[in-house]
Amino acid sequence: MALEATAVGKLRITWTRSAIGYPREQRRVIRALGLHRLHAMVEREDTPVIRGMVTKVRHLLSVEEQRQHEAA
């Protein structure tokens, strides 16, 4: 996904399902996203790195895109 030059994107990420019973690597991705408790929500920049992390644990998260337009 290409970002527009005049828009800064953010992702609102909510941890919705428990990571119990899933591989340790997936629990580490949840932690690396900054999520500490179930139903916690964080906002992160919309970058390929964050998108990749979200893709790895998409079955445990809820993600909303937010677009903010900068003044030119």
Phi and psi in radians as a Rosetta constraint file:
Dihedral C 1 N 2 CA 2 C 2 CIRCULARHARMONIC -1.557 0.35
Dihedral N 2 CA 2 C 2 N 3 CIRCULARHARMONIC 2.401 0.35
Dihedral C 2 N 3 CA 3 C 3 CIRCULARHARMONIC -1.558 0.35
Dihedral N 3 CA 3 C 3 N 4 CIRCULARHARMONIC 2.490 0.35
Dihedral C 3 N 4 CA 4 C 4 CIRCULARHARMONIC -1.300 0.35
Dihedral N 4 CA 4 C 4 N 5 CIRCULARHARMONIC 2.623 0.35
Dihedral C 4 N 5 CA 5 C 5 CIRCULARHARMONIC -1.168 0.35
Dihedral N 5 CA 5 C 5 N 6 CIRCULARHARMONIC -0.509 0.35
Dihedral C 5 N 6 CA 6 C 6 CIRCULARHARMONIC -1.731 0.35
Dihedral N 6 CA 6 C 6 N 7 CIRCULARHARMONIC 0.026 0.35
Dihedral C 6 N 7 CA 7 C 7 CIRCULARHARMONIC -2.092 0.35
Dihedral N 7 CA 7 C 7 N 8 CIRCULARHARMONIC 2.407 0.35
Dihedral C 7 N 8 CA 8 C 8 CIRCULARHARMONIC -1.905 0.35
Dihedral N 8 CA 8 C 8 N 9 CIRCULARHARMONIC 2.140 0.35
Dihedral C 8 N 9 CA 9 C 9 CIRCULARHARMONIC -1.747 0.35
Dihedral N 9 CA 9 C 9 N 10 CIRCULARHARMONIC 2.576 0.35
Dihedral C 9 N 10 CA 10 C 10 CIRCULARHARMONIC -2.288 0.35
Dihedral N 10 CA 10 C 10 N 11 CIRCULARHARMONIC 2.657 0.35
Dihedral C 10 N 11 CA 11 C 11 CIRCULARHARMONIC -2.036 0.35
Dihedral N 11 CA 11 C 11 N 12 CIRCULARHARMONIC 2.304 0.35
Dihedral C 11 N 12 CA 12 C 12 CIRCULARHARMONIC -1.737 0.35
Dihedral N 12 CA 12 C 12 N 13 CIRCULARHARMONIC 1.960 0.35
Dihedral C 12 N 13 CA 13 C 13 CIRCULARHARMONIC -1.939 0.35
Dihedral N 13 CA 13 C 13 N 14 CIRCULARHARMONIC 2.202 0.35
Dihedral C 13 N 14 CA 14 C 14 CIRCULARHARMONIC -2.109 0.35
Dihedral N 14 CA 14 C 14 N 15 CIRCULARHARMONIC 2.282 0.35
Dihedral C 14 N 15 CA 15 C 15 CIRCULARHARMONIC -1.439 0.35
Dihedral N 15 CA 15 C 15 N 16 CIRCULARHARMONIC 1.985 0.35
Dihedral C 15 N 16 CA 16 C 16 CIRCULARHARMONIC -1.930 0.35
Dihedral N 16 CA 16 C 16 N 17 CIRCULARHARMONIC -0.404 0.35
Dihedral C 16 N 17 CA 17 C 17 CIRCULARHARMONIC -2.207 0.35
Dihedral N 17 CA 17 C 17 N 18 CIRCULARHARMONIC 2.513 0.35
Dihedral C 17 N 18 CA 18 C 18 CIRCULARHARMONIC -1.103 0.35
Dihedral N 18 CA 18 C 18 N 19 CIRCULARHARMONIC 2.556 0.35
Dihedral C 18 N 19 CA 19 C 19 CIRCULARHARMONIC -1.614 0.35
Dihedral N 19 CA 19 C 19 N 20 CIRCULARHARMONIC 0.092 0.35
Dihedral C 19 N 20 CA 20 C 20 CIRCULARHARMONIC -1.101 0.35
Dihedral N 20 CA 20 C 20 N 21 CIRCULARHARMONIC 2.279 0.35
Dihedral C 20 N 21 CA 21 C 21 CIRCULARHARMONIC 1.578 0.35
Dihedral N 21 CA 21 C 21 N 22 CIRCULARHARMONIC -0.046 0.35
Dihedral C 21 N 22 CA 22 C 22 CIRCULARHARMONIC -1.782 0.35
Dihedral N 22 CA 22 C 22 N 23 CIRCULARHARMONIC 2.793 0.35
Dihedral C 22 N 23 CA 23 C 23 CIRCULARHARMONIC -1.013 0.35
Dihedral N 23 CA 23 C 23 N 24 CIRCULARHARMONIC 2.630 0.35
Dihedral C 23 N 24 CA 24 C 24 CIRCULARHARMONIC -0.981 0.35
Dihedral N 24 CA 24 C 24 N 25 CIRCULARHARMONIC -0.658 0.35
Dihedral C 24 N 25 CA 25 C 25 CIRCULARHARMONIC -1.020 0.35
Dihedral N 25 CA 25 C 25 N 26 CIRCULARHARMONIC -0.670 0.35
Dihedral C 25 N 26 CA 26 C 26 CIRCULARHARMONIC -1.214 0.35
Dihedral N 26 CA 26 C 26 N 27 CIRCULARHARMONIC -0.642 0.35
Dihedral C 26 N 27 CA 27 C 27 CIRCULARHARMONIC -1.143 0.35
Dihedral N 27 CA 27 C 27 N 28 CIRCULARHARMONIC -0.602 0.35
Dihedral C 27 N 28 CA 28 C 28 CIRCULARHARMONIC -1.195 0.35
Dihedral N 28 CA 28 C 28 N 29 CIRCULARHARMONIC -0.614 0.35
Dihedral C 28 N 29 CA 29 C 29 CIRCULARHARMONIC -1.159 0.35
Dihedral N 29 CA 29 C 29 N 30 CIRCULARHARMONIC -0.738 0.35
Dihedral C 29 N 30 CA 30 C 30 CIRCULARHARMONIC -0.994 0.35
Dihedral N 30 CA 30 C 30 N 31 CIRCULARHARMONIC -0.807 0.35
Dihedral C 30 N 31 CA 31 C 31 CIRCULARHARMONIC -1.137 0.35
Dihedral N 31 CA 31 C 31 N 32 CIRCULARHARMONIC -0.710 0.35
Dihedral C 31 N 32 CA 32 C 32 CIRCULARHARMONIC -1.161 0.35
Dihedral N 32 CA 32 C 32 N 33 CIRCULARHARMONIC -0.469 0.35
Dihedral C 32 N 33 CA 33 C 33 CIRCULARHARMONIC -1.284 0.35
Dihedral N 33 CA 33 C 33 N 34 CIRCULARHARMONIC -0.206 0.35
Dihedral C 33 N 34 CA 34 C 34 CIRCULARHARMONIC 1.691 0.35
Dihedral N 34 CA 34 C 34 N 35 CIRCULARHARMONIC 0.246 0.35
Dihedral C 34 N 35 CA 35 C 35 CIRCULARHARMONIC -1.640 0.35
Dihedral N 35 CA 35 C 35 N 36 CIRCULARHARMONIC 2.231 0.35
Dihedral C 35 N 36 CA 36 C 36 CIRCULARHARMONIC -1.998 0.35
Dihedral N 36 CA 36 C 36 N 37 CIRCULARHARMONIC -0.467 0.35
Dihedral C 36 N 37 CA 37 C 37 CIRCULARHARMONIC -2.341 0.35
Dihedral N 37 CA 37 C 37 N 38 CIRCULARHARMONIC 2.656 0.35
Dihedral C 37 N 38 CA 38 C 38 CIRCULARHARMONIC -1.035 0.35
Dihedral N 38 CA 38 C 38 N 39 CIRCULARHARMONIC 2.425 0.35
Dihedral C 38 N 39 CA 39 C 39 CIRCULARHARMONIC 1.252 0.35
Dihedral N 39 CA 39 C 39 N 40 CIRCULARHARMONIC 0.237 0.35
Dihedral C 39 N 40 CA 40 C 40 CIRCULARHARMONIC -1.341 0.35
Dihedral N 40 CA 40 C 40 N 41 CIRCULARHARMONIC 2.686 0.35
Dihedral C 40 N 41 CA 41 C 41 CIRCULARHARMONIC -2.272 0.35
Dihedral N 41 CA 41 C 41 N 42 CIRCULARHARMONIC 2.393 0.35
Dihedral C 41 N 42 CA 42 C 42 CIRCULARHARMONIC -2.327 0.35
Dihedral N 42 CA 42 C 42 N 43 CIRCULARHARMONIC 2.728 0.35
Dihedral C 42 N 43 CA 43 C 43 CIRCULARHARMONIC -1.986 0.35
Dihedral N 43 CA 43 C 43 N 44 CIRCULARHARMONIC 2.285 0.35
Dihedral C 43 N 44 CA 44 C 44 CIRCULARHARMONIC -2.266 0.35
Dihedral N 44 CA 44 C 44 N 45 CIRCULARHARMONIC 2.675 0.35
Dihedral C 44 N 45 CA 45 C 45 CIRCULARHARMONIC -1.079 0.35
Dihedral N 45 CA 45 C 45 N 46 CIRCULARHARMONIC 2.541 0.35
Dihedral C 45 N 46 CA 46 C 46 CIRCULARHARMONIC -1.472 0.35
Dihedral N 46 CA 46 C 46 N 47 CIRCULARHARMONIC 1.555 0.35
Dihedral C 46 N 47 CA 47 C 47 CIRCULARHARMONIC -2.119 0.35
Dihedral N 47 CA 47 C 47 N 48 CIRCULARHARMONIC 2.819 0.35
Dihedral C 47 N 48 CA 48 C 48 CIRCULARHARMONIC -1.036 0.35
Dihedral N 48 CA 48 C 48 N 49 CIRCULARHARMONIC -0.584 0.35
Dihedral C 48 N 49 CA 49 C 49 CIRCULARHARMONIC -1.134 0.35
Dihedral N 49 CA 49 C 49 N 50 CIRCULARHARMONIC -0.844 0.35
Dihedral C 49 N 50 CA 50 C 50 CIRCULARHARMONIC -1.135 0.35
Dihedral N 50 CA 50 C 50 N 51 CIRCULARHARMONIC -0.721 0.35
Dihedral C 50 N 51 CA 51 C 51 CIRCULARHARMONIC -1.023 0.35
Dihedral N 51 CA 51 C 51 N 52 CIRCULARHARMONIC -0.715 0.35
Dihedral C 51 N 52 CA 52 C 52 CIRCULARHARMONIC -1.126 0.35
Dihedral N 52 CA 52 C 52 N 53 CIRCULARHARMONIC -0.719 0.35
Dihedral C 52 N 53 CA 53 C 53 CIRCULARHARMONIC -1.125 0.35
Dihedral N 53 CA 53 C 53 N 54 CIRCULARHARMONIC -0.752 0.35
Dihedral C 53 N 54 CA 54 C 54 CIRCULARHARMONIC -1.108 0.35
Dihedral N 54 CA 54 C 54 N 55 CIRCULARHARMONIC -0.680 0.35
Dihedral C 54 N 55 CA 55 C 55 CIRCULARHARMONIC -1.088 0.35
Dihedral N 55 CA 55 C 55 N 56 CIRCULARHARMONIC -0.659 0.35
Dihedral C 55 N 56 CA 56 C 56 CIRCULARHARMONIC -1.097 0.35
Dihedral N 56 CA 56 C 56 N 57 CIRCULARHARMONIC -0.542 0.35
Dihedral C 56 N 57 CA 57 C 57 CIRCULARHARMONIC -2.189 0.35
Dihedral N 57 CA 57 C 57 N 58 CIRCULARHARMONIC 0.545 0.35
Dihedral C 57 N 58 CA 58 C 58 CIRCULARHARMONIC -1.050 0.35
Dihedral N 58 CA 58 C 58 N 59 CIRCULARHARMONIC -0.432 0.35
Dihedral C 58 N 59 CA 59 C 59 CIRCULARHARMONIC -1.316 0.35
Dihedral N 59 CA 59 C 59 N 60 CIRCULARHARMONIC -0.170 0.35
Dihedral C 59 N 60 CA 60 C 60 CIRCULARHARMONIC -1.905 0.35
Dihedral N 60 CA 60 C 60 N 61 CIRCULARHARMONIC -0.122 0.35
Dihedral C 60 N 61 CA 61 C 61 CIRCULARHARMONIC -2.124 0.35
Dihedral N 61 CA 61 C 61 N 62 CIRCULARHARMONIC 2.843 0.35
Dihedral C 61 N 62 CA 62 C 62 CIRCULARHARMONIC -2.127 0.35
Dihedral N 62 CA 62 C 62 N 63 CIRCULARHARMONIC 2.284 0.35
Dihedral C 62 N 63 CA 63 C 63 CIRCULARHARMONIC -2.222 0.35
Dihedral N 63 CA 63 C 63 N 64 CIRCULARHARMONIC 2.334 0.35
Dihedral C 63 N 64 CA 64 C 64 CIRCULARHARMONIC -2.143 0.35
Dihedral N 64 CA 64 C 64 N 65 CIRCULARHARMONIC 2.376 0.35
Dihedral C 64 N 65 CA 65 C 65 CIRCULARHARMONIC -1.555 0.35
Dihedral N 65 CA 65 C 65 N 66 CIRCULARHARMONIC 2.457 0.35
Dihedral C 65 N 66 CA 66 C 66 CIRCULARHARMONIC -2.284 0.35
Dihedral N 66 CA 66 C 66 N 67 CIRCULARHARMONIC 2.287 0.35
Dihedral C 66 N 67 CA 67 C 67 CIRCULARHARMONIC -1.917 0.35
Dihedral N 67 CA 67 C 67 N 68 CIRCULARHARMONIC 2.292 0.35
Dihedral C 67 N 68 CA 68 C 68 CIRCULARHARMONIC -2.120 0.35
Dihedral N 68 CA 68 C 68 N 69 CIRCULARHARMONIC 2.186 0.35
Dihedral C 68 N 69 CA 69 C 69 CIRCULARHARMONIC -1.627 0.35
Dihedral N 69 CA 69 C 69 N 70 CIRCULARHARMONIC 2.294 0.35
Dihedral C 69 N 70 CA 70 C 70 CIRCULARHARMONIC -1.495 0.35
Dihedral N 70 CA 70 C 70 N 71 CIRCULARHARMONIC 2.666 0.35
Dihedral C 70 N 71 CA 71 C 71 CIRCULARHARMONIC -1.276 0.35
Dihedral N 71 CA 71 C 71 N 72 CIRCULARHARMONIC 2.302 0.35
